[in-house]
């Protein structure tokens, strides 16, 4: 179906795109209602609220829905508390270990919380990545072997954000068929480079897509701010604008 030469598609990416944050500020409700697999206990650690009391090989994990992207980043501050005996801590993304830290009881610059006899130590980690899946499972796991009165860990300031957002256009409904992706910063695309008509769009909620064509939706301009699983067929215009 030809839509003629007067048709427009515009993409506006709105920044920042923060998908999830927890325990960033001194807000106990934010820290308690975090949605991770183990609730832990929220307590003050030298002026910062942390989610903690995790011990003995406990795994704390959470799954996130991820929109189309070229680059995402997550960051977190982990707290080593009390007498770790050269024991390890791991961070995994979709079951792949991406970070390992081994600490002993002398690591740190003094007591922050927990038992007063031991040094404590916060350490910050961030990771930039691109994943092909539309889900990201982040997992924290320790290898401690003692109880709460001897060693534990906690975390705060977890942030997951999209650095380079994208929009996926599909040739079939329900995000199936041939795929064409446009990302923030991409050059203008011409119709000859996009050989199919749009039937569905996957996007994040901080993106605005404007479609207009003489034979699409009665020629009326349509604006979308959420993913569209099935559209009336829309042929790409001669020029695709990205802002």
C-alpha positions as CSV (number, residue, x, y, z in Angstrom):
1,X,0.0,0.0,0.0
2,X,1.5,3.2,-1.1
3,X,0.9,6.2,1.1
4,X,2.2,8.8,-1.4
5,X,5.0,11.3,-0.9
6,X,3.6,13.4,1.9
7,X,4.1,11.3,5.1
8,X,6.0,12.1,8.2
9,X,7.5,10.1,11.1
10,X,9.3,11.9,13.9
11,X,11.0,10.4,17.0
12,X,11.7,12.5,20.1
13,X,13.8,10.9,22.8
14,X,13.2,12.6,26.2
15,X,16.1,12.4,28.7
16,X,16.9,11.2,31.3
17,X,15.5,7.6,31.1
18,X,15.7,6.2,34.6
19,X,14.0,2.8,34.7
20,X,14.4,2.1,38.4
21,X,16.0,3.7,41.5
22,X,15.9,2.6,45.1
23,X,17.4,3.8,48.4
24,X,19.1,6.8,46.8
25,X,18.1,9.4,49.4
26,X,17.4,9.2,53.1
27,X,13.8,8.0,52.6
28,X,12.9,4.9,54.6
29,X,9.8,4.1,52.5
30,X,11.8,4.2,49.3
31,X,14.4,1.8,50.8
32,X,11.8,-0.6,52.3
33,X,9.6,-0.9,49.2
34,X,12.3,-2.0,46.8
35,X,10.9,-5.2,45.3
36,X,14.1,-7.2,45.5
37,X,13.8,-11.0,46.2
38,X,14.8,-10.7,49.9
39,X,13.5,-7.7,51.8
40,X,16.4,-7.4,54.2
41,X,16.3,-4.7,56.9
42,X,16.7,-1.0,56.4
43,X,19.0,0.7,58.8
44,X,21.3,3.7,59.2
45,X,25.0,3.2,58.4
46,X,26.8,6.4,59.4
47,X,24.3,8.7,57.9
48,X,23.1,6.6,54.9
49,X,20.2,4.3,54.8
50,X,21.1,0.9,53.5
51,X,19.2,-2.3,52.7
52,X,21.1,-5.0,54.6
53,X,21.3,-7.8,57.2
54,X,22.2,-10.2,54.3
55,X,24.3,-13.2,55.4
56,X,25.5,-16.8,54.5
57,X,25.4,-17.2,50.7
58,X,22.1,-15.3,50.5
59,X,21.1,-14.2,46.9
60,X,19.3,-10.9,46.4
61,X,18.0,-10.5,42.8
62,X,15.5,-8.5,40.7
63,X,14.3,-8.7,37.2
64,X,13.7,-5.6,35.1
65,X,11.9,-5.1,31.8
66,X,14.3,-3.4,29.3
67,X,13.1,-1.3,26.4
68,X,15.1,-1.1,23.1
69,X,18.5,0.5,23.5
70,X,22.1,0.7,22.3
71,X,23.5,1.3,25.8
72,X,22.2,1.0,29.4
73,X,23.9,1.4,32.8
74,X,23.3,0.2,36.3
75,X,25.1,1.3,39.4
76,X,25.0,0.4,43.1
77,X,26.9,0.9,46.3
78,X,27.6,-2.3,48.3
79,X,28.5,-2.3,52.0
80,X,31.0,-4.8,53.4
81,X,30.0,-4.9,57.1
82,X,32.1,-6.6,59.9
83,X,34.6,-9.4,59.7
84,X,34.7,-10.7,56.2
85,X,37.5,-13.4,56.1
86,X,38.7,-12.9,52.5
87,X,35.3,-13.9,51.3
88,X,33.8,-12.9,48.0
89,X,30.9,-10.9,46.6
90,X,29.5,-11.3,43.1
91,X,27.3,-9.3,40.8
92,X,25.6,-11.1,37.9
93,X,23.6,-9.9,34.9
94,X,21.4,-12.5,33.3
95,X,23.3,-15.3,35.0
96,X,26.7,-14.0,33.9
97,X,29.1,-12.9,36.6
98,X,30.3,-9.4,35.7
99,X,32.0,-8.4,39.0
100,X,33.8,-10.0,41.9
101,X,35.1,-8.4,45.0
102,X,37.1,-10.2,47.8
103,X,37.6,-8.4,51.1
104,X,39.0,-9.2,54.5
105,X,38.3,-8.0,58.0
106,X,40.8,-5.2,57.9
107,X,39.5,-3.7,54.6
108,X,37.9,-0.3,55.3
109,X,38.8,2.8,57.3
110,X,36.9,2.2,60.5
111,X,33.5,1.1,61.9
112,X,30.5,2.5,60.1
113,X,27.7,0.2,61.4
114,X,27.3,-3.4,62.7
115,X,29.8,-4.7,65.3
116,X,32.1,-2.0,66.6
117,X,35.2,-4.2,66.6
118,X,35.5,-4.4,62.8
119,X,36.2,-2.2,59.8
120,X,33.4,-1.6,57.3
121,X,33.7,-0.5,53.7
122,X,31.3,0.8,51.0
123,X,32.3,0.1,47.4
124,X,30.7,1.6,44.3
125,X,30.1,-0.4,41.1
126,X,28.7,0.6,37.7
127,X,28.4,-1.2,34.5
128,X,27.5,0.0,31.0
129,X,26.2,-2.7,28.6
130,X,23.9,-3.6,25.8
131,X,21.7,-6.7,26.0
132,X,19.7,-8.3,23.2
133,X,17.0,-9.6,25.6
134,X,14.1,-7.4,26.8
135,X,14.7,-8.5,30.4
136,X,17.7,-7.9,32.7
137,X,18.1,-9.9,35.9
138,X,20.6,-8.4,38.4
139,X,21.8,-10.7,41.1
140,X,23.9,-10.0,44.2
141,X,25.5,-13.0,46.0
142,X,27.9,-13.2,48.9
143,X,30.1,-16.1,50.0
144,X,30.0,-15.4,53.8
145,X,29.9,-18.3,56.2
146,X,29.1,-16.7,59.6
147,X,26.0,-15.3,61.2
148,X,24.7,-11.7,61.6
149,X,26.7,-11.1,64.7
150,X,30.0,-11.6,62.8
151,X,29.6,-10.6,59.1
152,X,27.0,-9.2,56.7
153,X,26.5,-7.0,53.7
154,X,24.0,-4.4,52.4
155,X,23.4,-2.1,49.5
156,X,22.0,1.3,48.6
157,X,21.7,3.8,45.7
158,X,20.8,1.3,43.0
159,X,20.0,3.0,39.6
160,X,19.2,1.5,36.3
161,X,19.0,3.9,33.3
162,X,19.0,3.9,29.5
163,X,21.9,6.0,28.1
164,X,21.2,5.5,24.4
165,X,17.5,4.8,23.8
166,X,16.1,3.2,20.6
167,X,12.8,2.5,18.9
168,X,12.1,-0.9,17.2
169,X,9.8,-1.0,14.2
170,X,8.4,-4.4,13.1
171,X,6.9,-5.6,9.9
172,X,4.3,-7.7,11.7
173,X,2.0,-7.2,14.7
174,X,3.1,-8.3,18.2
175,X,6.8,-7.3,17.6
176,X,7.3,-10.0,15.0
177,X,8.8,-10.1,11.5
178,X,11.5,-7.9,10.0
179,X,13.0,-5.4,12.4
180,X,14.4,-1.9,11.9
181,X,15.9,0.0,14.8
182,X,16.4,3.7,15.2
183,X,18.4,5.1,18.1
184,X,19.2,8.5,19.6
185,X,22.0,10.1,17.6
186,X,21.4,8.1,14.4
187,X,21.5,9.9,11.1
188,X,18.5,10.6,9.0
189,X,17.2,7.5,7.3
190,X,15.7,7.3,3.8
191,X,12.8,5.2,2.6
192,X,15.0,3.0,0.4
193,X,16.8,1.8,3.5
194,X,13.6,0.7,5.2
195,X,11.9,-1.8,2.9
196,X,8.8,-2.7,4.9
197,X,5.7,-1.1,6.4
198,X,5.2,-0.7,10.2
199,X,2.8,-3.0,12.0
200,X,4.1,-2.7,15.6
201,X,6.4,-0.5,17.6
202,X,8.4,-1.3,20.7
203,X,9.7,1.8,22.7
204,X,10.2,3.2,26.2
205,X,7.9,5.6,27.9
206,X,10.2,8.6,27.6
207,X,9.9,8.5,23.8
208,X,7.4,10.3,21.6
209,X,6.6,9.0,18.0
210,X,4.6,11.1,15.6
211,X,3.1,9.4,12.5
212,X,1.2,11.2,9.7
213,X,0.3,10.0,6.2
214,X,-2.6,10.7,3.8
215,X,-3.9,7.1,4.0
216,X,-3.0,6.5,7.7
217,X,-5.7,7.1,10.3
218,X,-7.7,9.3,7.9
219,X,-4.7,11.5,7.4
220,X,-4.7,12.6,11.0
221,X,-1.5,13.0,13.0
222,X,-1.1,10.2,15.5
223,X,1.2,10.5,18.6
224,X,2.4,7.5,20.6
225,X,4.2,7.4,23.9
226,X,3.9,3.7,24.6
227,X,4.7,0.5,22.7
228,X,2.1,-0.4,20.0
229,X,1.5,-4.1,19.5
230,X,-0.6,-3.8,16.3
231,X,-1.1,-0.8,14.0
232,X,-2.8,-0.2,10.8
233,X,-0.1,-0.6,8.2
234,X,2.0,2.5,7.9
235,X,4.6,3.0,5.2
236,X,7.8,4.7,6.2
237,X,8.1,8.2,4.7
238,X,10.8,9.3,2.3
239,X,12.7,10.8,5.3
240,X,12.7,9.6,8.9
241,X,13.6,12.3,11.4
242,X,15.2,11.6,14.8
243,X,15.5,14.3,17.5
